[in-house]
């Protein structure tokens, strides 16, 4: 495998269904976390503070906790990008494996696959390559090395091999 191919992937968002679900779930967790913290702080202020109208609690909370909410808004895109990059380490290999399996099912010649060192599921590539050898035979460079040896064995007369 060329070192160019083993370099960082150019496209990080390769499987919108899986990666989109992960990003959506992370954003949902973030929203639920912000709402939960806000409600907990509001209840805490109402229970422990002086009796006053509820809207005053919101303005006080914004003054004290607004910077934390703004900071979380700033961090959210970084978290989303990190989730996409991390998920690329398993969606990318599965996409390559799926393409190779489809090509193999169509009867096309498929080269052995190799995942990047940082990718998850390295064993899938090894197992697929073992299956590939079983279905297609050894890779072409190995087959060409074995050809002269195979021809010398096949030069024996047919009737002798049939009798054995």
N, C-alpha and C positions, 0 to 999 in steps of 0.2 A: 504494500500500500504506500502510496506516495506521501511524503511529509506535507505536501500542500493539502491533501485531503484530510490529514490528521489535524490540521490547524483548526482554529476556532470556527464554528459554524457561522456562515454569513447571515442566515435567517434564523432568528431565535423563536419566532412564533410559527411553528411548523404544523401543529395540530390544534386548530381552533376549538374543536369540541372538548378536548381534554384540558388544554392550557387555559381556554376561556372559562371552563368550569372552575379551575383552580383559582384564577384571578377573581372571578365573581364571588367565590366562597371567601377569599381573603378580604375583599372589600366589604362583604356582608358581615364578617366577623368584626371588622373595624367599626362599622356603623353601629352594630349591636353593642360593642364595647363602649363607644362614646355615649350612646344613649343610656346604658346601664350606669356608667360612672356619673353622668349628669344627674340621673334620678336618685342615685345613692347620695350624692353630695347635697342635692336639694332636700331630701328627707332628713339628712343629718343636720343641715342648717335649720330646718323647721323645728326639729325635736330639741336641739340644744340651744338654739338662739332665742332672742326675744320675740314676742308675738308681734307680727307686722304683716302687711299685705304680701302676697306671694310674688308679685312682679318685682318687688325690691330685692328678693332673694336672687332672682335671675340676673339683675344688674350687678349685684355684688359678686355673684359667681363668675360672670363674664370678666369682671375686673381682676379677680384673683386667679381664675383658671383658664381664661381666654388664651394666654400665651401657650399653654400646654396643648390646647385644641389646635391652634395654628401650627405648632410644631408637629403635631400628628398629621395635619394636612400636608405638610412639607415632606414628611417621611413616607406617606402612603405611596407616592409614585416610585420611590426607591424600593419599597417592599414589593410592589407589583412587578417591577423589572427583575428583581431578584427571584421572584417566584417563576417568572417566565424563563429566566436563565437556568434555574434549577430543574424545572420541568422539561426543558430542552434536553437534559442529560438522560431522560428516559423516553420522551416522545420521539426524539430524533432517531435513536436506535430502533425503536419499534416501527417507525416509518420506513427505515431502510430494510428491516426484516420483512415487513409487509410487501414492499415493492419486489424484493427478491423472491418471496414465496409466490406472488402473482405471476412473475415472469417464469418461474419454474413450472407452475401449473399450466401456463400456456405452451410449455414445451421448449422454451427458449433456453439457451445456454446461460448459466448464471455463474458469476465468479464468486469465490468464497468471500464472505463479508468479515469485516474487522471493525470493531467500534473504537472510538477514541479512548485513550487511557482514563479520562475523567468520566466517561459515560457509565451509567448503571447497566446492569444485566449483561456483563461480559460473557457469562456462561451461555446466554442465548445464542451468541455468535458462534461459539465453539460447537454447541449442539446442532445448530443449523448447518454448519460446515460439515459435520459428520454425516448428517442426513443427505447433504448435497453430494458427498462422495459416494454414498450408497445409491443415490438415484442417478447421478450423471457419470459416475466413475471418478478417478483421480483428476486433479486439476491438469490443465493442458501441458504445463511444463513438466510435470511428473509423468504424464502419459507419453510425452515425446522421449523422455529418458528411458522409459521402459520398452518402447517400441522395438529397438534393435534386439533386445533380449527376447521379447515376445516373438519376433520374427524367426529367430534361431530355433526356438522351440517349435514353432508352427511349421518349420520346413520339413519335419518328419512326415512320412507318407500317412495319408488319412487312414488307410486300412490298419496300420500298426496301432494307431491311437485308439481306433475303434475296438480292436481285439483286446486291448489291455483293460 
